[in-house]
Amino acid sequence: MAGKDDYVTMLYGAGGSVMHDFIRGCILRFFGGLADRGFEVPLRALDDAAVVGGIVLKSDSHVVKPIFFPGGDIGRLAVSGTVNDIAVLGAEPIALACGLILEEGLPLADLERILNSIRETCLEADVAIVTGDTKVVERGNLGGCVINMSGIGVRTEALEKNLRVVKRYRVDFGSRWILDSNLRVGDKIVLSGTIGDHGIAVLSAQEGLSFGGEIVSDVRPLNKLIQRLLGEVGGVVSMKDPTRGGLADALNEFSEKSGVGILIYEDRIPIREPVKAACEMLGLDPLEIGNEGKVVIGVVKEKAEEALDFLRGTVEGRDAEIIGEVTDRFVGVAMQTVIGGRRIIPRPLGDPIPRIC
């Protein structure tokens, strides 16, 4: 129980171990029992979305600061983040609810720019805003606005095709969805592209920094890419978009929920040179920095190369790599370094850059 001297900190919402401990120790303590009704994917699973009556349901709030950043804005982020969390379970997002909390004094021109961005990203993802809410709060530290975007998604033939492919190679596979807990020894880990772009782009806007190269956010909806991967290749068992806490957090979540070890290879992790230089300058680990247009994919080993070839043939996945594999030689996540040793990749305390999403 919380004491009178306990307070919420920024780490409570930054991904990583502090946030996960807070969710398990506090949020689930109050809400966990409410979800014990036989839902296919309930709250206690702590996957990227829930499944209720065959419908995938997700709610995501966005507090990025500033609301406009290189490569995107809070509107594009809100749609993409919600759509991607639905998509990584294997579902096709179809409808969104948009909740706007606006700060008094926000220029109407900025609001219209955000709303147009929401509209354009919905068109890109082929989803519709079907309901919502608007509130206005007094001037203060809100940063212009925050957005809650909730959405629903449905099963598709592409998901069914994917599951049939999985069962060719894993006859005991029983899941109806793509879940964090589905990894097994021998599966390969595929990353759809470079990491760190979004977090460093937002940091540059927050601090007015220049890193000697153009760094822009990767924010984009990935649902169409994911549905094509499932339907045209298949063999996918787990997926996550590595947002807060970055790749390190996503891989540790896979490992913990599946009860397996994951070995990744440093020389296979795609990172743009300007991002790498910025991280070295600031003492940041790119594995811990959030992304908004990438997906980490667990795929049966027999389909890994085909999945990689497919991804590299798309705009969204042209920098994809097979970065590692699932093992029973240890528990947790480890990285084979370029100098020949191994180092443990723990779950970070939280994303080192505040308010990136």
C-alpha positions as CSV (number, residue, x, y, z in Angstrom):
1,M,0.0,0.0,0.0
2,A,1.1,3.5,-0.8
3,G,2.3,5.7,2.1
4,K,1.7,9.4,2.6
5,D,5.2,10.2,1.3
6,D,4.9,8.1,-1.9
7,Y,4.3,10.0,-5.1
8,V,3.9,9.3,-8.8
9,T,7.2,10.0,-10.7
10,M,7.9,10.4,-14.4
11,L,9.3,6.8,-14.5
12,Y,5.8,5.5,-13.7
13,G,4.8,6.2,-17.4
14,A,8.2,5.7,-19.1
15,G,8.1,2.0,-20.0
16,G,10.7,-0.2,-18.3
17,S,10.8,-1.9,-15.0
18,V,9.5,0.9,-12.8
19,M,6.3,1.3,-14.9
20,H,5.8,-2.5,-15.1
21,D,6.2,-2.8,-11.4
22,F,3.7,0.0,-10.9
23,I,1.2,-1.6,-13.2
24,R,1.5,-5.0,-11.6
25,G,1.7,-3.7,-8.0
26,C,-0.9,-1.0,-8.2
27,I,-3.1,-1.0,-11.3
28,L,-3.7,-4.7,-11.4
29,R,-4.3,-4.8,-7.7
30,F,-7.4,-2.7,-8.2
31,F,-8.5,-3.7,-11.7
32,G,-7.2,-7.3,-12.2
33,G,-10.1,-9.1,-10.7
34,L,-12.6,-7.1,-12.8
35,A,-11.2,-8.7,-15.9
36,D,-11.4,-12.3,-14.7
37,R,-14.4,-13.2,-16.9
38,G,-12.9,-15.6,-19.4
39,F,-11.7,-12.9,-21.9
40,E,-9.4,-14.4,-24.5
41,V,-6.7,-11.9,-23.7
42,P,-7.4,-10.2,-20.4
43,L,-5.9,-7.2,-18.6
44,R,-3.6,-9.5,-16.5
45,A,-1.9,-10.7,-19.7
46,L,-0.5,-7.1,-20.2
47,D,-0.3,-7.6,-23.9
48,D,-0.4,-4.5,-26.2
49,A,-4.2,-4.8,-26.4
50,A,-7.1,-7.0,-25.0
51,V,-9.4,-9.4,-26.7
52,V,-13.1,-9.4,-25.6
53,G,-15.6,-11.5,-27.4
54,G,-13.4,-11.8,-30.4
55,I,-12.8,-8.1,-30.7
56,V,-9.4,-6.5,-30.0
57,L,-9.7,-3.4,-27.8
58,K,-7.0,-0.8,-27.1
59,S,-6.8,2.6,-25.4
60,D,-3.7,4.7,-25.7
61,S,-3.0,8.2,-24.4
62,H,-0.4,10.6,-25.9
63,V,1.4,13.4,-24.1
64,V,4.3,14.0,-26.5
65,K,6.2,17.2,-25.9
66,P,6.5,19.2,-28.2
67,I,3.3,18.4,-30.1
68,F,5.1,19.0,-33.4
69,F,8.5,17.3,-33.9
70,P,10.7,16.3,-36.9
71,G,8.8,13.7,-38.9
72,G,5.4,13.9,-37.2
73,D,3.1,15.4,-34.6
74,I,0.8,14.3,-31.8
75,G,-2.1,13.6,-34.2
76,R,-0.1,11.2,-36.4
77,L,1.4,9.6,-33.2
78,A,-2.0,9.0,-31.6
79,V,-3.5,7.2,-34.6
80,S,-0.3,5.2,-35.3
81,G,0.3,4.2,-31.7
82,T,-3.3,2.8,-31.3
83,V,-3.4,1.2,-34.7
84,N,-0.1,-0.6,-34.2
85,D,-1.0,-1.9,-30.7
86,I,-4.1,-3.5,-32.3
87,A,-2.2,-4.8,-35.3
88,V,0.6,-6.6,-33.4
89,L,-2.1,-9.0,-32.0
90,G,-2.8,-10.0,-35.6
91,A,-6.1,-8.0,-35.9
92,E,-7.1,-5.4,-38.4
93,P,-8.0,-2.1,-36.8
94,I,-11.3,-0.7,-38.1
95,A,-12.6,2.1,-35.8
96,L,-11.2,4.7,-33.4
97,A,-12.5,6.9,-30.6
98,C,-10.6,10.2,-30.3
99,G,-10.5,12.1,-26.9
100,L,-9.0,15.6,-27.1
101,I,-7.8,17.5,-24.0
102,L,-6.9,21.0,-25.2
103,E,-5.1,23.7,-23.3
104,E,-6.6,27.1,-23.2
105,G,-4.6,29.3,-25.6
106,L,-3.8,26.6,-28.1
107,P,-3.8,28.3,-31.5
108,L,-6.7,27.1,-33.6
109,A,-4.3,26.9,-36.5
110,D,-2.2,24.3,-34.6
111,L,-5.4,22.4,-33.6
112,E,-6.5,22.3,-37.2
113,R,-3.0,21.1,-38.2
114,I,-3.3,18.2,-35.7
115,L,-6.8,17.3,-36.8
116,N,-5.7,17.2,-40.4
117,S,-2.8,15.0,-39.4
118,I,-5.2,12.6,-37.6
119,R,-7.4,12.5,-40.7
120,E,-4.5,11.8,-43.1
121,T,-3.1,9.1,-40.9
122,C,-6.6,7.5,-40.6
123,L,-6.7,7.4,-44.4
124,E,-3.3,5.8,-44.5
125,A,-4.3,3.1,-42.1
126,D,-7.8,2.8,-43.5
127,V,-9.5,3.4,-40.1
128,A,-12.3,5.8,-39.1
129,I,-12.9,8.1,-36.2
130,V,-16.4,7.1,-35.0
131,T,-16.8,8.8,-31.7
132,G,-14.9,10.9,-29.2
133,D,-14.8,13.7,-26.6
134,T,-13.3,17.2,-26.2
135,K,-12.3,18.9,-23.0
136,V,-10.5,22.2,-22.4
137,V,-8.3,22.9,-19.3
138,E,-6.8,26.1,-18.0
139,R,-3.4,27.4,-19.2
140,G,-0.5,25.6,-17.5
141,N,1.9,22.9,-18.3
142,L,-0.1,20.7,-20.6
143,G,2.0,21.6,-23.6
144,G,-0.9,22.4,-25.9
145,C,-3.0,19.3,-25.9
146,V,-3.0,15.6,-25.0
147,I,-4.9,12.9,-27.0
148,N,-6.5,9.6,-26.0
149,M,-7.1,7.4,-28.9
150,S,-9.0,4.1,-28.4
151,G,-9.7,1.5,-31.1
152,I,-11.2,-1.8,-32.0
153,G,-9.9,-4.5,-34.4
154,V,-11.2,-7.7,-35.8
155,R,-9.8,-11.1,-36.9
156,T,-8.9,-11.5,-40.6
157,E,-8.2,-14.2,-43.1
158,A,-4.6,-13.1,-43.0
159,L,-4.4,-14.0,-39.3
160,E,-6.0,-17.4,-40.0
161,K,-3.5,-18.1,-42.8
162,N,-0.6,-17.2,-40.5
163,L,-1.8,-19.5,-37.8
164,R,-2.2,-22.4,-40.2
165,V,1.4,-21.8,-41.3
166,V,2.6,-21.8,-37.7
167,K,0.9,-25.1,-37.0
168,R,2.8,-26.8,-39.8
169,Y,5.9,-26.3,-37.8
170,R,4.5,-26.3,-34.3
171,V,1.7,-28.8,-34.1
172,D,1.0,-28.0,-30.4
173,F,0.5,-24.3,-31.1
174,G,-2.9,-23.4,-29.6
175,S,-3.1,-19.6,-29.5
176,R,-5.7,-17.8,-31.6
177,W,-3.8,-14.5,-31.4
178,I,-0.2,-13.2,-31.8
179,L,0.9,-12.8,-28.2
180,D,4.0,-12.0,-26.2
181,S,3.9,-15.4,-24.5
182,N,4.0,-17.4,-27.8
183,L,7.8,-17.6,-28.3
184,R,9.5,-21.0,-28.2
185,V,13.1,-22.2,-28.4
186,G,14.4,-21.9,-32.0
187,D,12.2,-19.0,-33.1
188,K,13.9,-16.1,-34.8
189,I,13.7,-12.5,-33.8
190,V,13.2,-10.1,-36.7
191,L,13.3,-6.3,-36.4
192,S,11.6,-4.3,-39.2
193,G,14.1,-1.4,-39.3
194,T,16.3,1.1,-37.6
195,I,15.8,1.9,-33.9
196,G,16.1,5.2,-32.0
197,D,14.8,7.5,-34.7
198,H,11.6,8.7,-32.9
199,G,13.1,9.2,-29.5
200,I,16.1,11.2,-30.8
201,A,13.9,13.3,-33.1
202,V,11.6,14.2,-30.2
203,L,14.6,15.0,-28.0
204,S,16.1,17.2,-30.6
205,A,12.8,19.2,-30.7
206,Q,12.6,19.3,-26.9
207,E,16.1,20.6,-26.4
208,G,16.8,22.5,-29.7
209,L,19.7,20.1,-30.5
210,S,21.3,19.3,-33.8
211,F,23.3,16.1,-34.3
212,G,24.9,16.9,-37.7
213,G,22.4,14.9,-39.7
214,E,18.7,14.8,-40.3
215,I,17.0,12.7,-37.7
216,V,13.2,12.4,-38.1
217,S,10.6,10.3,-36.3
218,D,9.7,6.9,-37.8
219,V,6.0,7.3,-36.7
220,R,3.6,5.5,-39.0
221,P,0.8,3.0,-39.0
222,L,2.0,-0.5,-39.6
223,N,-1.3,-2.4,-39.9
224,K,-1.2,-2.9,-43.6
225,L,2.4,-4.2,-43.5
226,I,1.6,-6.6,-40.7
227,Q,-1.5,-8.0,-42.4
228,R,0.4,-8.6,-45.6
229,L,3.2,-10.3,-43.7
230,L,0.7,-12.6,-42.0
231,G,-1.2,-13.4,-45.1
232,E,1.6,-13.7,-47.7
233,V,4.4,-15.3,-45.5
234,G,3.0,-16.5,-42.2
235,G,4.8,-18.2,-39.3
236,V,4.6,-15.2,-37.0
237,V,4.0,-16.1,-33.3
238,S,4.8,-12.9,-31.4
239,M,4.9,-9.1,-32.3
240,K,5.5,-5.9,-30.4
241,D,6.1,-2.3,-31.4
242,P,9.1,-1.2,-29.3
243,T,7.8,2.1,-28.0
244,R,8.6,3.3,-24.4
245,G,11.7,1.5,-23.2
246,G,12.7,0.6,-26.7
247,L,13.9,-2.7,-28.1
248,A,15.4,-3.7,-24.7
249,D,12.0,-3.4,-23.0
250,A,10.2,-5.2,-25.8
251,L,12.6,-8.2,-25.8
252,N,12.5,-8.5,-22.0
253,E,8.7,-8.6,-22.1
254,F,8.9,-11.4,-24.7
255,S,11.4,-13.3,-22.6
256,E,9.5,-12.9,-19.3
257,K,6.1,-13.9,-20.7
258,S,7.3,-16.7,-22.8
259,G,9.7,-18.1,-20.2
260,V,12.6,-18.2,-22.7
261,G,16.0,-16.6,-23.3
262,I,16.7,-14.4,-26.3
263,L,20.1,-13.9,-27.8
264,I,20.6,-10.9,-30.1
265,Y,23.6,-9.9,-32.2
266,E,25.0,-6.3,-31.9
267,D,26.2,-6.2,-35.5
268,R,22.7,-7.0,-36.8
269,I,20.8,-4.3,-35.0
270,P,20.1,-1.5,-37.6
271,I,20.8,2.0,-36.2
272,R,21.3,5.1,-38.4
273,E,24.7,6.8,-38.0
274,P,23.2,10.1,-36.9
275,V,21.2,8.3,-34.2
276,K,24.3,6.4,-33.1
277,A,26.3,9.5,-32.9
278,A,23.6,11.3,-30.9
279,C,23.4,8.5,-28.4
280,E,27.2,8.4,-28.0
281,M,27.3,12.2,-27.5
282,L,24.5,12.1,-24.8
283,G,25.4,8.8,-23.2
284,L,22.2,7.1,-24.2
285,D,21.6,3.4,-25.1
286,P,19.8,3.2,-28.4
287,L,18.3,-0.1,-27.3
288,E,16.3,1.7,-24.6
289,I,15.0,4.6,-26.8
290,G,11.4,4.4,-28.0
291,N,10.3,3.9,-31.6
292,E,6.9,4.5,-33.2
293,G,7.2,2.9,-36.7
294,K,9.0,-0.4,-36.1
295,V,7.9,-3.9,-35.1
296,V,9.8,-6.7,-33.4
297,I,8.6,-10.0,-34.7
298,G,9.0,-13.6,-33.4
299,V,8.7,-16.0,-36.3
300,V,9.3,-19.8,-36.6
301,K,12.8,-20.4,-37.9
302,E,11.6,-22.1,-41.1
303,K,9.9,-18.8,-42.2
304,A,12.4,-16.3,-40.9
305,E,14.4,-15.7,-44.2
306,E,11.2,-15.4,-46.2
307,A,9.8,-12.9,-43.7
308,L,13.0,-10.9,-43.9
309,D,12.9,-10.9,-47.7
310,F,9.2,-9.7,-47.6
311,L,10.0,-6.9,-45.2
312,R,13.0,-5.7,-47.2
313,G,10.7,-5.4,-50.2
314,T,8.5,-2.8,-48.5
315,V,9.0,0.9,-47.7
316,E,8.4,0.3,-44.0
317,G,10.7,-2.7,-43.7
318,R,13.5,-2.0,-46.1
319,D,16.1,-1.9,-43.3
320,A,14.8,-5.1,-41.6
321,E,17.2,-7.6,-40.1
322,I,17.1,-11.0,-38.3
323,I,18.6,-9.8,-35.0
324,G,18.5,-12.9,-32.9
325,E,16.9,-16.1,-31.8
326,V,15.1,-17.8,-28.9
327,T,17.2,-20.1,-26.7
328,D,17.0,-22.3,-23.6
329,R,20.7,-21.7,-22.7
330,F,19.9,-18.9,-20.3
331,V,17.0,-16.8,-19.0
332,G,16.5,-13.2,-20.0
333,V,18.0,-11.2,-22.9
334,A,21.7,-11.2,-23.9
335,M,23.6,-9.6,-26.7
336,Q,26.6,-11.0,-28.6
337,T,28.9,-8.0,-28.9
338,V,31.0,-7.1,-31.9
339,I,34.2,-7.7,-29.8
340,G,33.2,-11.3,-29.1
341,G,31.7,-11.1,-25.6
342,R,28.2,-11.2,-24.3
343,R,26.4,-8.7,-22.1
344,I,23.0,-8.9,-20.4
345,I,20.3,-6.6,-21.8
346,P,18.1,-5.9,-18.7
347,R,14.7,-4.3,-18.8
348,P,15.5,-0.5,-18.5
349,L,14.2,1.5,-15.6
350,G,12.4,3.6,-18.2
351,D,12.8,5.4,-21.4
352,P,15.6,7.9,-20.9
353,I,13.7,10.6,-22.9
354,P,10.6,11.9,-21.3
355,R,7.3,12.6,-23.1
356,I,8.1,10.9,-26.4
357,C,4.7,9.5,-27.0
